[in-house]
Amino acid sequence: MPHTSPTDGWTTCALGHRHWGLVGAAGLLVHRPGPGGTEALLQHRVEWSHHGGTWGTPGGALDLGETPADGALREAREELGLLPGQLALGAQSVDDHGGWSYTTVLAVPTGDLDPSGLVLNRESTEVAWLPLADPGVVLHPGLAASLPSLRALIG
């Protein structure tokens, strides 16, 4: 059963953009070294979702009083079946729009993380390790805009 919360819903930020999550949102960018550079574990969003058909991080609306790290971990568990013990959390990047923000929490896998072993919910059609330098797919616009600063944080 999908998680529902009183903070699920649309809001408009000070920049006039429409966002999901009445008290903000967070997502988890899992990354690892790959043969051609850093790879990110990205999910292909279902067509009916906001920015459907794009690739992005597991994430969503924060619950009231929930930290961005806890929210990102909850969303990753709900959407991909990832468990907190499979990840080591790192830096966070906040995209503040005035009255609404999205926090990307960086994480690395603590062991081998094979996407074929993940259990996806109805919000994803697939998940894959993709090169962060050039994923070769259409990214969620929020992730695409944040990618330069996220790459710098990863190093």
N, C-alpha and C positions, 0 to 999 in steps of 0.2 A: 504494500500500500504506500503511495507517495506521501512524503512528509507535507503536512499543511501547517500553517502558522498564521496568527493574526497579522504578522508583518509581511505576508505574501500580498502583493498587489503592485500596481503601477504608481509611479510618482514622477513629478517633473522637477528637474534640478534648476539651479539659478541660471544655467546656460540655456535653458529651454528644451533640454533633451528629455525624452521619456525613458525611464529606467524601471526595472523590476526590483522590488525590495524596498519597503517603506522606510526601513532604517539602515539602508545600505546593503551591499552584497560583497561576497568574497569568493575566490576561486583558488584552486591549487595547481601550480605549474610544476609538475614533476619532470626533472631533467637528469640526464646522465651523459657521460662522455661516450661518443660514438665513433665509428671508424672515420667519419669525415668531419668531426667536430661535435659540438653539443647537440643532443637530441632531446626532444620534448615529447611527453606522452599526451597526445591530443585526442579529443573525441569529435566524431562527426555528428553534428546535431541533426535531429530529425527535422523534416521539412515544416511541420506544424509549429515548431518552437520559434521564439523570437530570434531573428537572424538564422532561420532554419537553413540547412544545407551547408553551413559554414563549419569550419573546424575551430575548436577552442578548448578551454580548460574546463574541467568539471567545476561547477560553482553555482551560486544562487543567492537568494535572499537570506540575510542574517535574521536570526530570531532575536527578540528583545533581550538585551543583556548578554548576548553571545559574542565572544571575541571573534575577530576575523579568522584566526587560526582554527578555532573550534568549528566555526561555520564552514570553512574550506574543507576541513577533514570530514565533517558530516556530509557535505555535498559529494565529496569523492567516494565516500562509503555508499551513499544512496545511488549515485549514478553509475559507478564503475565497480562497486564491491571492494574497493581498496580499504584496508584496515590500517589504523594508526601505527601498528608495529611494523608495517611494511615500509615506513617512510621516516626519514629524519628531516625535520623542518628546518628551514633556513630563514633568510631575510624576507621582508615584506615590502611591497611597493603599493603606495596608495595613490589612486587616481581620483582626486577630489574635484567634484564639479560644483561645489557650493550647495549645501543642503543635501547632498547625496554623494557617496563615494564607493568605489570598488577597490578592495584590497586583494592583490595577488600575493599569495603565500608560496614561496619557493620551497621545494622539497627534493630530496634525492632518495632513491630506493635503498633500503638496507640490505637487499639481496637481489637476486635475479628477478626481474619483473616482466613476465611474459604476458602481453596483452591478450593472447588467446585464452588465458586462464581466468580472465576477469568476467564478472557477471554484470552485464549492462542492463540498466533499466530502460524504460520506454522513451527516455529523452535522447538516447544515442543510437546510432545505427552501427557504428564501429569505433574502435580505438586503435591507435598505432603510434609507434615511435617514429617521429619525423624530424629531419634536420632543422635545427632552429635558425640557421643562417638562411636557408631557402626551403621552406616546407613543401613547396610545389602544390599547394592546395589553397582554396579560398578561405582565409581566416576570418573569424568573427571580427567585426570592425573594432571593437574595444581592444581585443588582443593585438590586432595589427597596429593600432595606434600606440600601444604600450610596449611593443616589442623592442624598440631601441633601448629604452631604459631598463627593461628586464634583461636583455642580453648583457648590458653593462654590469648589472648586479651579479649575474652568474659568472661573468669574467671570461 
